[in-house]
Amino acid sequence: MATIADVAQAAGVSISTVSYALSGKRSITATTRDRVLAIAEELGYLPHASARMLAANRSNIIAVSEPVHPDTDDSAHMAFAMETTKVARAAGYDTLLLVHDDALAGMRRSAATQLADGIIVLDVDEDDARAPLARTLACPTVFVGLPADTSGLVCVDLDFEAAAREAVDRLVDAGHTQIGLISHRHETLDRGSNFPLRFLRAFVAHAQARGVDAAVTHPQGHTAEGSIRRLLERLPGLDGIVLNTTADVAATVTPVLAARGLEVARDVSVIAAGVSFSTARFAVPFDTMPLDARASCTAAVDLLVAAIDGGDRTPRIVLLPPTYIDLGSVASRAPAPEPLGQVS
């Protein structure tokens, strides 16, 4: 393996000059620097990582801010962290996961020390303290999620409002008249997690616009038992359920309905919308509009890398359109036949 002395001898310069060329700590002529770098590459010399970073004025690290909360959905949390890491690695970057409750401290430290070239912000709340901080940082930052105030920010997310409207439209157009939403747990909404609130508001508004009876419930625990009981109390003719909730709750919908003599599709149509899990392995798979972690993280990392490379940092919101996967859990409700007249 080539050494720094081998590079110096081949380039006809001192070892200190090679060090300066690689680290950028002192000014040398462009001609000398280019010759040293070319010979180092030709000989396969790999300088110390810190020297390579100084030479390029880069760390080749992306910080990923994803604090862990008491109500954190572990599977979704890891899915987004992993997809960000995979996409960043493909772009030539390693990732540094910031999970401490004090998310601001991690972002400030990463930016102030140039520990990271850019920051991806995950698990965004509506009133997210990382938003005003991001506006003050020279370090480029991209949010996966929408805070209430997106001014001055670059944000990427699934269009949850469009997903909610499409779920309502699918059920109403299939003849359903009483539709319930099983949302996230109260603690998640009380924290201000952005996407459950966006979905819930759009669902309520669009159900009203379509003129159907609708109700919203929130799980208490890890099953849909209480949620379905409350929906049936409020909507005795419940014939459609939209799930924007966690995997553990969604997985129990079919057996809870079955215990009440109700069958998915035959009696109650079900759509899982804006969810990060697949229903394909459920006892009865549900039609799904997935929250695709890879699609969201790819779009976010692409924007961040472009900004790091000197590209456009113009604030913008990128909403990814939902994709509907039909797995047969929505059935048409044909109108009741007219009673036949008596034959004389």
Secondary structure, DSSP 8 states (H G I E B T S, - for coil): ---HHHHHHHHTS-HHHHHHHHH-SS---HHHHHHHHHHHHHHT----HHHHHHHHT---EEEEE----TT--HHHHHHHHHHHHHHHHHTT-EEEEE-SS-HHHHHHHHHHTT--SEEEE-S-BTT-THHHHHTT-SS-EEEES--S--TT-EEEEE-HHHHHHHHHHHHHHTT--EEEEE---HHHHHHTBHHHHHHHHHHHHHHHHTT-EEEEE--SSSSSHHHHHHHHHH-TT--EEEE-S-HHHHTTHHHHHHHTT--BTTTBEEEEEEESS--TTSSS--EEEE--HHHHHHHHHHHHHHHHTT-----EEEEE----B--S----------------
